[in-house]
Amino acid sequence: AYLEERGLPLTKVHGDWNQARYPLEELGALPGVQLTASNDHDFELVPDRVDKGRAMALIALLYGVPLGETAAVGDSDNDLSMLRAAGLPIAMGNAPAAVREAARRTAPSNQEEGVAWAISRCLEENEWERGEKG
């Protein structure tokens, strides 16, 4: 109601999974929103049809890059749409099972610089495919 009264769009509501403090079932049932998580102890409430996969598709379109030629790295449930959209989905080693199952590769964990590993591997493979390596 606060946002509606002021003509403001919902971008994200963030809180902890503490069921006693937040009515998560009621929040997830609200029309026009979806409930997701970025880790195992909080939640995110975002507008329907707003997710990382759609954002990635839009960015790829703007840069003229086919989605099949993109890579994405994720470690949380809110990364699933992005991993499903990417040509090469990569899960972090610390990701939950559902995220690892959506990926074709698994990088080392966040503590082991997994994102840097994933980016380096993608760049190396791209150079190899273009014939820039031996």
Buried (B, 14 or more C-beta within 10 A) or exposed (E): EEEEEEEEEBEEBEEEEEEEEBEBEEBEEEEEBBBBBBBEEEBBBBEEEBBBBEEBBEEBEEEEEEBEEBBBBBBBBBBBBBBBBBBBBBBBBBBBEEBBEBBEBBBBBEEEEBBEBBBEBBEEEEEEEEEEEE
